[in-house]
Amino acid sequence: MSALLLTAFLALTFVAYRRLHYHRFQQYAHIPQPPTSLIWGHMSLLHKFMSQNSLPSDRHIDLVLLEIWHSLNNPPLFLIDLRPVGPCLCIIASHHLAEQISRPSSLSGKHDFPYSVPKSYTLGDLKPLVGHDSIIIKEGQEWKDLRKRFNPGFAPGHLMGLLPVVTEKVWMFMRLLEQVATDGQEKVVKLDMLTQGLTVDVIGEVVMEVDVGAQEELLGKADLSEDAAAAAVAGAEEEDDDLAAGMGTKGGEGGDGREEKGQMSNFTKIYYRLITSYAAEGKPPIEWLQLFTKPFSRRRRQVLSQRVDTFLREFVQRKHLDEFHSSNPSSHHQQPPKTTTAPKSRSILSLSLSEQENSPTLPPKILSTTTDALKTFLFAGHDTTAILIGWILYYLSICPRAHSRISSELDSIFKPGASPSEIRTQLSGSEGPEKLNRMVYTHAVVKEALRLHPPAGTARRADVGSGFVVTEPAFSSFSVGGQGKGGRQGQGRGGQWNLDGMVLYNCATIIHRDPEVYGETKDEFWPERWLSESDFEGKGEIPPGAWRPFERGPRDCIGRDLAIIEAKVVVALVHGRYDFVKVGLGEKVLVPQDGQGSDEYMEGKQPVHVVDGTGCCVVKEKLYTRRQVTARAADGMRMKVRLARGVVGGLEG
């Protein structure tokens, strides 16, 4: 009997070994990949790259994938096998392949992709944040119907009509900067905190036509320094029950405006708590503790998500009822009909519910999809834009070349030496859209910041049996893997690959730094590359698909135009009045004016920065990104804010 059991055991072991060997070394042997471990796949390799002593261990996974890509000699795609703890991940590094994934595909057989390759099941982790019925997650006709409902609210013409709203919120952002710049203490602030307040306020007005009051709450704080902010966050962790109790939205028409602001303030705090619940995961050196703490953190996340859902459902119902009574005055029996008609709301929420205006109640499915749309827009609409604004202000602070060109452009559009108040008036007037469109170099700065630091990528899936094949044109060669076990030898950059059974990740960080497209300046800040009239080498040769921070195709980011409008308004108003001085990561190297190399003030002379051959300042230590749901500056963009030289007088208005 024991011999029989031993034989059976050996037979099962052999079968398991052959199966494992097939999955590790044969199933995807046609895909370029690093050396593979029979037991660990590529998990041990990922750990090796992430723990290199010369690089930060908490850097964003895209940066790690970029290093692996370089080690493989830049193939158009490569495999990272995370089975059994994760998916078999195909990293897309070529804009040619990324375009095929993001565009509609017609394949032989049953598996056509009319709107692009489907989104990955890995997006399920975001459901507490964006909702089960989110436009990000839905597929097929359901997605198409949602996109059709919300497209009018994000149309460029409609958004330009909201330019005065955006300008006023940016003006409040300037009041915060003024408070920091004039307090006389030069405390370090986390710019992320201020930019998030701005973008939350903007998205609240644009999407829901409500004053969220995020910046107003910051204005009420005597101390905006990073230490004070950290203390506030730590103290806020104990407030959940009190906040939940104050999040009710009922009260009907004629309610106290202060009460509504208080409710929105409580909602915002809960929503921030929901977002930061993601940021806590995977932080070294306690990453292994996630095995024990993840179930508890996910439960907490679900509780926070339910509170957000409850608030937004009630908010949507109340707003819709208000719109119904406004459109049908005779239906409101509690108050006499109004003699004047209130202006029709232009919020994205109201536009999306326009087909329901003849009914006082919303169908359950419409209520659910609208609630989840608000969650999605609140997150995506504030987070990525806040990141973008931070990077723009950072690059303008370390790149005199770009700073000077922005100054010249603004002078030519708004008049030389125009004050922020004058620019505010012009942007809010009828000529505002035209002036914003003339900010061509500013637009190039926005594109270049997004190229170097795309806030997020996109993951899709090619199910087994889909027959999904991508093709790369042949124009260069590569050699992959080396001599180790599992190494692969490439046969030229061109090729054709069947991607059945894999999660496909269009890695914008890699695509945006492809030397085949961006050349030797791929890692440098050169807005001039986007200007047709520039003498920058390689101008006008960038394929549209090689720039995809908002992704491309039918499922590109619906709010891309709003993000760019916000960023350009910030530059127009802020530039020239404030100097942003990076502290810590990304801080400029300073030398005394006698050139001896010290960071200290010597003999009363202010040290000066060192400019390299690209026209940007040399920095002490590179500023990098790490994952906090999206790719954020690792230190929260620590800055000192000063009034620019020559600025006199307070901020008008």
FENMO-V919293 format. One record per helix or strand of 3 or more residues. SS is the DSSP state (H for helix, E for strand). FROM is the first residue (numbers start at 1). TO is the last residue. If there is no record, write none. Layout:
SS:FROM:TO
SS:FROM:TO
This chain:
H:2:26
H:43:50
H:61:71
E:77:81
E:88:92
H:95:102
H:121:130
H:140:154
H:156:161
H:163:181
H:191:208
H:214:219
H:226:236
H:240:245
H:257:279
H:287:327
H:329:331
H:348:352
H:354:356
H:364:398
H:400:414
H:420:428
H:432:437
H:440:452
E:458:462
E:469:472
E:495:498
E:502:506
H:508:511
H:515:521
H:527:530
H:544:546
H:560:574
E:578:582
E:625:627
E:631:633
E:638:643
